[in-house]
Amino acid sequence: QVQLVESGGGLVQAGGSLRLSCAASGTFDRINAMGWYRQAPGKQRELVATITSGASTNYADSVKGRFTISRDNAKNTVFLQMNNLKPEDTAVYYCTAETVYWLTRTAWGQGTRVTVSS
């Protein structure tokens, strides 16, 4: 069983910044990729950013240059630094982690809400 606990969401004005954190705990030997997805009201869940265990990153075009994903492997934690936020970034943000314990599984967090006011 793997648990992902997110924090750092909230309300911010356009142009502001937020930093999301997600800590993984439970039973696993290692974590491969970690990432962030988001789901805006009435829209499908979409990829925001991913990071491998070797720190290779991938971003959605809509957040490139504004968001930065990073991780602390010793603490099994992934971060998402979000700068120059826009109203269209408003969504529930979900953390994911690909954990390995005999099998490879993808765990999801419960989500943290980000609201950007104009």
C-alpha positions in Angstrom: 0.0 0.0 0.0 1.3 3.4 -1.0 0.0 6.7 0.2 0.6 10.1 -1.5 -0.1 13.2 0.5 -0.2 16.5 -1.3 0.0 20.0 0.2 0.5 23.6 -0.9 -2.7 24.4 -2.9 -4.7 27.5 -2.3 -6.0 30.7 -3.7 -3.6 33.1 -5.4 -4.0 36.1 -7.7 -2.9 35.9 -11.3 0.8 36.4 -11.6 1.5 34.9 -8.2 3.2 31.7 -7.2 2.5 28.5 -5.3 4.6 25.5 -4.4 3.0 22.1 -4.2 4.5 19.2 -2.4 3.7 15.5 -2.4 5.2 12.9 0.0 5.0 9.2 -0.7 4.9 6.6 2.1 4.1 2.9 2.5 5.6 -0.3 1.1 7.9 0.0 -1.9 11.5 -0.7 -2.9 11.9 2.4 -5.0 10.0 5.0 -6.9 10.6 5.5 -10.6 8.8 8.4 -12.2 6.8 11.0 -10.2 4.5 13.6 -11.6 1.7 16.0 -11.5 -1.6 16.0 -13.3 -4.5 18.5 -13.1 -8.2 18.5 -13.7 -10.1 21.7 -14.3 -13.9 21.9 -13.8 -15.6 20.2 -16.8 -12.4 19.1 -18.4 -10.4 15.9 -18.6 -7.4 15.2 -16.4 -4.2 16.3 -18.1 -0.5 15.9 -17.6 1.3 18.9 -16.1 4.9 17.6 -15.5 6.8 14.4 -14.8 10.3 13.7 -13.4 12.3 10.4 -13.5 14.4 9.1 -10.7 17.3 10.5 -12.6 15.8 13.9 -12.7 14.8 14.0 -16.4 11.8 16.2 -16.7 8.8 16.6 -19.1 6.3 19.5 -19.2 3.0 20.3 -20.8 3.4 23.1 -23.3 1.0 25.2 -21.4 3.3 25.4 -18.3 6.7 25.4 -19.9 8.8 28.3 -18.6 6.4 28.9 -15.6 6.4 25.6 -13.7 9.3 23.6 -12.4 9.1 20.0 -11.1 11.7 18.6 -8.8 12.1 15.8 -6.3 13.9 14.7 -3.2 14.6 11.0 -3.6 15.8 10.7 0.0 12.4 11.9 1.3 10.3 10.3 -1.5 8.9 13.8 -2.2 8.1 15.6 -5.4 7.5 19.3 -5.8 5.9 21.6 -8.3 6.9 25.3 -8.2 4.3 27.3 -10.1 5.2 30.8 -11.1 3.3 33.5 -13.1 0.0 31.6 -12.4 -2.9 32.3 -14.8 -6.6 31.8 -14.2 -6.5 28.9 -16.6 -4.2 27.1 -14.2 -7.2 26.7 -11.8 -7.7 23.0 -11.2 -7.3 20.2 -8.8 -3.7 19.0 -8.9 -2.9 15.3 -8.4 0.4 13.8 -7.6 1.5 10.4 -9.0 4.3 8.0 -8.2 5.3 4.9 -10.0 6.4 2.6 -7.2 8.1 -0.8 -7.4 7.6 -3.6 -5.0 7.6 -6.9 -6.9 5.3 -5.2 -9.3 5.2 -1.7 -10.7 2.2 0.3 -9.7 1.1 3.9 -10.1 -0.3 5.6 -7.0 -2.4 8.8 -7.0 -2.8 11.4 -4.4 -6.1 12.8 -3.2 -5.6 16.1 -5.0 -5.0 19.6 -3.9 -7.0 22.6 -5.2 -5.4 25.5 -6.9 -7.5 28.6 -7.6 -6.1 31.6 -9.6 -8.1 34.7 -9.5 -7.9 37.3 -12.3 
